[in-house]
């Protein structure tokens, strides 16, 4: 802490990213990375950028990428904004569209970057409690005035999905402020709300290529919405950094978006492994929340989440545990890995719970 810090910095509690350890033979199931690599076309596109072109600035408008996103979702280029990961897209969204006199609304159990953005930009916010079953209830958001609404769908870290009919009911009842649907995980079991953008000018849908496209290392995200919303994001971006998307990110993202077959095959494999993992966890008496994401949110009736997380780590398996808010402390969030990864996890958990006298002869 320094006397040279601004008042804003003094008041910040930064977001804590998932651990990225570099340990041998590690089963890493803590940050929701895709266990399968990106399309081979991505690697080919990246190699194509290693040339004299690196001495030049990248396209500040990322036009090829914008057009690829538009083609993927059946919209026009003026409805697309791209950025350096969906975190940057969301940060610009908070500053450009959610900074109003009324508080922004989001769930009390959700992506923990949302309150960080609010504190960074001086935005008032109100956390809306999930239901007892950790679901979003649209009615809770329609009972109060607000400066905007934002939540992931599927929600994180719970994995629960809100149906399109509920999202449309929310949009119909909330026309005075922007509604942001963060669809980082929608490709693993949900239906995108992009289809509603043409009907609701207050809707902004954000996506990332980190999860279903296996490009967490390139940092590419985008938003789709009414051209007026997109213009606001571009104005903020160009007041901050005109070149957030480097040549590698743009080229790799275009290639990933164009290889639909690879994308669909990878998603199918993750969904299959998730179903298999859920069955194995339930056989060990875990409560598993319904998930439409590439992770599951689980708890055991006889074990605290922190203790299980620590014991798994001793066995070379890393999952994610959250200390706040209090009602999710018993849970662990487990990324869906390959079947081999999931078997290693289940084997370790079977040994832990059997040591405690909890017996199960079922296998995944």
C-alpha positions as a Python dict, from the first residue, in 0.01 Angstrom:
ca = {
    (1, 'X'): (0, 0, 0),
    (2, 'X'): (138, 339, -96),
    (3, 'X'): (47, 700, -40),
    (4, 'X'): (81, 742, -417),
    (5, 'X'): (-210, 513, -487),
    (6, 'X'): (-536, 668, -604),
    (7, 'X'): (-852, 632, -398),
    (8, 'X'): (-981, 386, -660),
    (9, 'X'): (-684, 154, -612),
    (10, 'X'): (-716, 168, -234),
    (11, 'X'): (-1074, 46, -266),
    (12, 'X'): (-1012, -242, -504),
    (13, 'X'): (-1035, -610, -421),
    (14, 'X'): (-902, -767, -743),
    (15, 'X'): (-1041, -1074, -911),
    (16, 'X'): (-850, -1392, -823),
    (17, 'X'): (-797, -1611, -1131),
    (18, 'X'): (-782, -1987, -1113),
    (19, 'X'): (-443, -2131, -1029),
    (20, 'X'): (-213, -2218, -1320),
    (21, 'X'): (42, -2453, -1160),
    (22, 'X'): (322, -2613, -1359),
    (23, 'X'): (354, -2952, -1192),
    (24, 'X'): (438, -3284, -1356),
    (25, 'X'): (157, -3540, -1407),
    (26, 'X'): (-103, -3292, -1290),
    (27, 'X'): (-475, -3350, -1352),
    (28, 'X'): (-587, -2990, -1391),
    (29, 'X'): (-963, -2950, -1348),
    (30, 'X'): (-986, -2603, -1193),
    (31, 'X'): (-1017, -2339, -1467),
    (32, 'X'): (-1267, -2482, -1718),
    (33, 'X'): (-1022, -2513, -2003),
    (34, 'X'): (-1119, -2741, -2288),
    (35, 'X'): (-930, -3072, -2261),
    (36, 'X'): (-915, -3098, -2640),
    (37, 'X'): (-690, -2883, -2857),
    (38, 'X'): (-804, -2619, -3104),
    (39, 'X'): (-875, -2686, -3467),
    (40, 'X'): (-566, -2775, -3673),
    (41, 'X'): (-666, -2480, -3891),
    (42, 'X'): (-584, -2252, -3598),
    (43, 'X'): (-225, -2373, -3580),
    (44, 'X'): (-190, -2332, -3956),
    (45, 'X'): (-325, -1976, -3937),
    (46, 'X'): (-86, -1887, -3654),
    (47, 'X'): (211, -2014, -3851),
    (48, 'X'): (100, -1795, -4139),
    (49, 'X'): (134, -1485, -3921),
    (50, 'X'): (500, -1550, -3837),
    (51, 'X'): (633, -1335, -4118),
    (52, 'X'): (729, -979, -4198),
    (53, 'X'): (372, -869, -4121),
    (54, 'X'): (454, -869, -3747),
    (55, 'X'): (637, -538, -3792),
    (56, 'X'): (299, -380, -3874),
    (57, 'X'): (12, -302, -3638),
    (58, 'X'): (-285, -538, -3655),
    (59, 'X'): (-616, -427, -3801),
    (60, 'X'): (-765, -202, -3528),
    (61, 'X'): (-1118, -294, -3637),
    (62, 'X'): (-1050, -673, -3655),
    (63, 'X'): (-1270, -672, -3962),
    (64, 'X'): (-1208, -1033, -4072),
    (65, 'X'): (-1287, -1157, -3722),
    (66, 'X'): (-1596, -938, -3694),
    (67, 'X'): (-1721, -1077, -4025),
    (68, 'X'): (-1649, -1434, -3914),
    (69, 'X'): (-1847, -1384, -3592),
    (70, 'X'): (-2133, -1225, -3786),
    (71, 'X'): (-2141, -1517, -4032),
    (72, 'X'): (-2132, -1769, -3748),
    (73, 'X'): (-2437, -1617, -3577),
    (74, 'X'): (-2635, -1489, -3875),
    (75, 'X'): (-2606, -1120, -3788),
    (76, 'X'): (-2442, -821, -3959),
    (77, 'X'): (-2102, -674, -3879),
    (78, 'X'): (-2246, -364, -3713),
    (79, 'X'): (-2394, -593, -3446),
    (80, 'X'): (-2055, -741, -3347),
    (81, 'X'): (-1781, -620, -3112),
    (82, 'X'): (-1460, -817, -3053),
    (83, 'X'): (-1207, -782, -2772),
    (84, 'X'): (-910, -928, -2589),
    (85, 'X'): (-1104, -1206, -2420),
    (86, 'X'): (-1461, -1183, -2300),
    (87, 'X'): (-1331, -1029, -1977),
    (88, 'X'): (-1223, -719, -2169),
    (89, 'X'): (-1554, -719, -2358),
    (90, 'X'): (-1741, -734, -2026),
    (91, 'X'): (-1522, -464, -1871),
    (92, 'X'): (-1601, -228, -2160),
    (93, 'X'): (-1969, -324, -2127),
    (94, 'X'): (-1979, -224, -1761),
    (95, 'X'): (-1819, 110, -1839),
    (96, 'X'): (-2012, 184, -2158),
    (97, 'X'): (-2359, 48, -2083),
    (98, 'X'): (-2404, -26, -1712),
    (99, 'X'): (-2277, 291, -1543),
    (100, 'X'): (-2603, 462, -1442),
    (101, 'X'): (-2771, 611, -1138),
    (102, 'X'): (-2948, 287, -1049),
    (103, 'X'): (-2756, -23, -933),
    (104, 'X'): (-2660, -304, -1168),
    (105, 'X'): (-2821, -635, -1075),
    (106, 'X'): (-2651, -974, -1085),
    (107, 'X'): (-2676, -1300, -885),
    (108, 'X'): (-2512, -1339, -545),
    (109, 'X'): (-2349, -1659, -671),
    (110, 'X'): (-2200, -1585, -1011),
    (111, 'X'): (-1886, -1481, -1197),
    (112, 'X'): (-1683, -1295, -936),
    (113, 'X'): (-1542, -1043, -1185),
    (114, 'X'): (-1878, -859, -1192),
    (115, 'X'): (-1842, -686, -853),
    (116, 'X'): (-1475, -617, -934),
    (117, 'X'): (-1576, -424, -1247),
    (118, 'X'): (-1834, -232, -1046),
    (119, 'X'): (-1578, -126, -787),
    (120, 'X'): (-1323, -38, -1054),
    (121, 'X'): (-1564, 189, -1240),
    (122, 'X'): (-1759, 320, -941),
    (123, 'X'): (-2082, 144, -1038),
    (124, 'X'): (-2344, 71, -774),
    (125, 'X'): (-2464, -289, -772),
    (126, 'X'): (-2706, -519, -596),
    (127, 'X'): (-2666, -893, -565),
    (128, 'X'): (-2988, -1087, -616),
    (129, 'X'): (-2991, -1415, -420),
    (130, 'X'): (-3028, -1735, -614),
    (131, 'X'): (-3307, -1965, -504),
    (132, 'X'): (-3248, -2235, -244),
    (133, 'X'): (-3167, -2470, -534),
    (134, 'X'): (-2912, -2214, -666),
    (135, 'X'): (-3122, -2109, -965),
    (136, 'X'): (-3191, -1766, -1114),
    (137, 'X'): (-3554, -1657, -1067),
    (138, 'X'): (-3645, -1399, -1331),
    (139, 'X'): (-3918, -1254, -1110),
    (140, 'X'): (-3655, -1138, -863),
    (141, 'X'): (-3511, -909, -1132),
    (142, 'X'): (-3845, -763, -1237),
    (143, 'X'): (-3935, -626, -895),
    (144, 'X'): (-3683, -342, -876),
    (145, 'X'): (-3550, -59, -1090),
    (146, 'X'): (-3194, -103, -1206),
    (147, 'X'): (-2908, 31, -1411),
    (148, 'X'): (-2868, -296, -1597),
    (149, 'X'): (-2879, -673, -1547),
    (150, 'X'): (-2594, -916, -1611),
    (151, 'X'): (-2549, -1287, -1551),
    (152, 'X'): (-2384, -1589, -1715),
    (153, 'X'): (-2604, -1845, -1885),
    (154, 'X'): (-2527, -2117, -1789),
    (155, 'X'): (-2446, -1952, -1460),
    (156, 'X'): (-2100, -1990, -1314),
    (157, 'X'): (-1999, -2156, -1092),
    (158, 'X'): (-2330, -2344, -1061),
    (159, 'X'): (-2366, -2457, -1424),
    (160, 'X'): (-2743, -2413, -1414),
    (161, 'X'): (-2914, -2298, -1735),
    (162, 'X'): (-3193, -2042, -1771),
    (163, 'X'): (-3422, -2119, -2064),
    (164, 'X'): (-3477, -1879, -2353),
    (165, 'X'): (-3842, -1832, -2258),
    (166, 'X'): (-3735, -1700, -1917),
    (167, 'X'): (-3476, -1472, -2075),
    (168, 'X'): (-3738, -1333, -2312),
    (169, 'X'): (-3975, -1276, -2021),
    (170, 'X'): (-3696, -1083, -1849),
    (171, 'X'): (-3639, -872, -2160),
    (172, 'X'): (-4009, -800, -2198),
    (173, 'X'): (-4026, -683, -1837),
    (174, 'X'): (-3699, -487, -1837),
    (175, 'X'): (-3692, -244, -2130),
    (176, 'X'): (-3536, 60, -1960),
    (177, 'X'): (-3185, -81, -1911),
    (178, 'X'): (-2937, -313, -2079),
    (179, 'X'): (-2953, -688, -2015),
    (180, 'X'): (-2619, -866, -2062),
    (181, 'X'): (-2620, -1245, -2106),
    (182, 'X'): (-2268, -1384, -2063),
    (183, 'X'): (-2267, -1705, -2268),
    (184, 'X'): (-1915, -1829, -2197),
    (185, 'X'): (-2042, -2187, -2155),
    (186, 'X'): (-2357, -2198, -2367),
    (187, 'X'): (-2208, -2429, -2632),
    (188, 'X'): (-2200, -2722, -2387),
    (189, 'X'): (-2574, -2762, -2350),
    (190, 'X'): (-2765, -2435, -2388),
    (191, 'X'): (-2930, -2233, -2664),
    (192, 'X'): (-2783, -1892, -2736),
    (193, 'X'): (-2990, -1578, -2678),
    (194, 'X'): (-2839, -1422, -2992),
    (195, 'X'): (-3164, -1512, -3170),
    (196, 'X'): (-3338, -1251, -2951),
    (197, 'X'): (-3106, -962, -3036),
    (198, 'X'): (-3309, -843, -3335),
    (199, 'X'): (-3625, -820, -3123),
    (200, 'X'): (-3476, -658, -2812),
    (201, 'X'): (-3246, -357, -2859),
    (202, 'X'): (-3148, -366, -2489),
    (203, 'X'): (-2994, -716, -2516),
    (204, 'X'): (-2619, -773, -2536),
    (205, 'X'): (-2486, -1129, -2560),
    (206, 'X'): (-2118, -1200, -2490),
    (207, 'X'): (-1912, -1503, -2593),
    (208, 'X'): (-1559, -1632, -2549),
    (209, 'X'): (-1344, -1857, -2765),
    (210, 'X'): (-1158, -1978, -2457),
    (211, 'X'): (-1393, -2265, -2375),
    (212, 'X'): (-1567, -2440, -2662),
    (213, 'X'): (-1308, -2327, -2921),
    (214, 'X'): (-1007, -2420, -2701),
    (215, 'X'): (-840, -2079, -2740),
    (216, 'X'): (-792, -1971, -2377),
    (217, 'X'): (-428, -1891, -2460),
    (218, 'X'): (-516, -1646, -2740),
    (219, 'X'): (-767, -1430, -2546),
    (220, 'X'): (-1057, -1368, -2783),
    (221, 'X'): (-1411, -1265, -2691),
    (222, 'X'): (-1699, -1086, -2857),
    (223, 'X'): (-2040, -930, -2804),
    (224, 'X'): (-2350, -926, -3023),
    (225, 'X'): (-2622, -666, -2987),
    (226, 'X'): (-2797, -369, -3141),
    (227, 'X'): (-2560, -144, -3343),
    (228, 'X'): (-2613, 135, -3089),
    (229, 'X'): (-2479, -87, -2809),
    (230, 'X'): (-2188, -197, -3025),
    (231, 'X'): (-2101, 164, -3106),
    (232, 'X'): (-2079, 241, -2733),
    (233, 'X'): (-1835, -47, -2684),
    (234, 'X'): (-1621, 67, -2977),
    (235, 'X'): (-1608, 421, -2839),
    (236, 'X'): (-1483, 292, -2504),
    (237, 'X'): (-1233, 57, -2670),
    (238, 'X'): (-1089, 331, -2888),
    (239, 'X'): (-1058, 556, -2583),
    (240, 'X'): (-852, 288, -2411),
    (241, 'X'): (-657, 79, -2666),
    (242, 'X'): (-710, 88, -3040),
    (243, 'X'): (-513, -235, -3092),
    (244, 'X'): (-631, -488, -2831),
    (245, 'X'): (-643, -780, -3078),
    (246, 'X'): (-303, -888, -3206),
    (247, 'X'): (-248, -1059, -3540),
    (248, 'X'): (-225, -1407, -3389),
    (249, 'X'): (-551, -1371, -3199),
    (250, 'X'): (-738, -1242, -3502),
    (251, 'X'): (-605, -1508, -3739),
    (252, 'X'): (-650, -1795, -3494),
    (253, 'X'): (-1002, -1691, -3400),
    (254, 'X'): (-1114, -1667, -3762),
    (255, 'X'): (-977, -2014, -3831),
    (256, 'X'): (-1149, -2158, -3523),
    (257, 'X'): (-1484, -2007, -3615),
    (258, 'X'): (-1461, -2143, -3968),
    (259, 'X'): (-1401, -2504, -3854),
    (260, 'X'): (-1751, -2592, -3738),
    (261, 'X'): (-1694, -2968, -3756),
    (262, 'X'): (-1402, -2958, -3510),
    (263, 'X'): (-1600, -2733, -3275),
    (264, 'X'): (-1906, -2958, -3273),
    (265, 'X'): (-1701, -3275, -3225),
    (266, 'X'): (-1514, -3130, -2927),
    (267, 'X'): (-1838, -3013, -2763),
    (268, 'X'): (-1993, -3358, -2807),
    (269, 'X'): (-1694, -3521, -2638),
    (270, 'X'): (-1710, -3281, -2343),
    (271, 'X'): (-2085, -3337, -2301),
    (272, 'X'): (-2037, -3716, -2311),
    (273, 'X'): (-1761, -3697, -2050),
    (274, 'X'): (-1973, -3469, -1832),
    (275, 'X'): (-2260, -3718, -1829),
    (276, 'X'): (-2019, -3998, -1745),
    (277, 'X'): (-1858, -3791, -1469),
    (278, 'X'): (-2195, -3699, -1317),
    (279, 'X'): (-2294, -4067, -1301),
    (280, 'X'): (-1968, -4154, -1128),
    (281, 'X'): (-2001, -3871, -876),
    (282, 'X'): (-2360, -3958, -793),
    (283, 'X'): (-2254, -4320, -736),
    (284, 'X'): (-2023, -4182, -465),
    (285, 'X'): (-2319, -4000, -301),
    (286, 'X'): (-2224, -3655, -432),
    (287, 'X'): (-2499, -3403, -498),
    (288, 'X'): (-2438, -3271, -850),
    (289, 'X'): (-2623, -2962, -971),
    (290, 'X'): (-2769, -2992, -1323),
    (291, 'X'): (-2502, -2851, -1554),
    (292, 'X'): (-2514, -2721, -1911),
    (293, 'X'): (-2147, -2614, -1892),
    (294, 'X'): (-1808, -2785, -1917),
    (295, 'X'): (-1792, -2814, -1539),
    (296, 'X'): (-2001, -2951, -1255),
    (297, 'X'): (-2075, -2802, -913),
    (298, 'X'): (-2084, -3072, -646),
    (299, 'X'): (-2090, -3137, -273),
    (300, 'X'): (-2073, -3443, -53),
    (301, 'X'): (-2295, -3491, 255),
    (302, 'X'): (-1999, -3592, 475),
    (303, 'X'): (-1718, -3376, 343),
    (304, 'X'): (-1650, -3005, 322),
    (305, 'X'): (-1545, -2874, -16),
    (306, 'X'): (-1218, -2730, 116),
    (307, 'X'): (-1114, -3062, 270),
    (308, 'X'): (-1191, -3259, -44),
    (309, 'X'): (-1006, -3003, -254),
    (310, 'X'): (-699, -3032, -33),
    (311, 'X'): (-702, -3411, -38),
    (312, 'X'): (-736, -3419, -414),
    (313, 'X'): (-442, -3184, -446),
    (314, 'X'): (-230, -3425, -244),
    (315, 'X'): (-310, -3677, -517),
    (316, 'X'): (-210, -3443, -799),
    (317, 'X'): (-565, -3337, -894),
    (318, 'X'): (-665, -2970, -880),
    (319, 'X'): (-1027, -2853, -867),
    (320, 'X'): (-1172, -2515, -768),
    (321, 'X'): (-1313, -2426, -427),
    (322, 'X'): (-1477, -2093, -342),
    (323, 'X'): (-1474, -1941, 6),
    (324, 'X'): (-1749, -1687, -67),
    (325, 'X'): (-2041, -1659, -38),
    (326, 'X'): (-2087, -1885, 261),
    (327, 'X'): (-2360, -2104, 119),
    (328, 'X'): (-2139, -2243, -159),
    (329, 'X'): (-1843, -2324, 69),
    (330, 'X'): (-1941, -2695, 82),
    (331, 'X'): (-1916, -2719, -299),
    (332, 'X'): (-1635, -2786, -544),
    (333, 'X'): (-1636, -2681, -907),
    (334, 'X'): (-1486, -2953, -1125),
    (335, 'X'): (-1389, -2896, -1488),
    (336, 'X'): (-1488, -3174, -1725),
    (337, 'X'): (-1165, -3322, -1858),
    (338, 'X'): (-1103, -3617, -2083),
    (339, 'X'): (-1245, -3952, -1976),
    (340, 'X'): (-897, -4039, -1850),
    (341, 'X'): (-890, -3724, -1635),
    (342, 'X'): (-1239, -3793, -1503),
    (343, 'X'): (-1149, -4150, -1416),
    (344, 'X'): (-844, -4030, -1223),
    (345, 'X'): (-1064, -3786, -1031),
    (346, 'X'): (-1329, -4047, -954),
    (347, 'X'): (-1067, -4296, -845),
    (348, 'X'): (-916, -4043, -605),
    (349, 'X'): (-1256, -3944, -466),
    (350, 'X'): (-1352, -4308, -425),
    (351, 'X'): (-1043, -4364, -215),
    (352, 'X'): (-1113, -4056, -3),
    (353, 'X'): (-1477, -4129, 74),
    (354, 'X'): (-1415, -4501, 126),
    (355, 'X'): (-1150, -4413, 384),
    (356, 'X'): (-1427, -4228, 565),
    (357, 'X'): (-1649, -4534, 563),
    (358, 'X'): (-1876, -4421, 281),
    (359, 'X'): (-1908, -4727, 60),
    (360, 'X'): (-2005, -4752, -304),
    (361, 'X'): (-1939, -5036, -545),
    (362, 'X'): (-2061, -4844, -850),
    (363, 'X'): (-1822, -4752, -1129),
    (364, 'X'): (-1852, -4468, -1381),
}
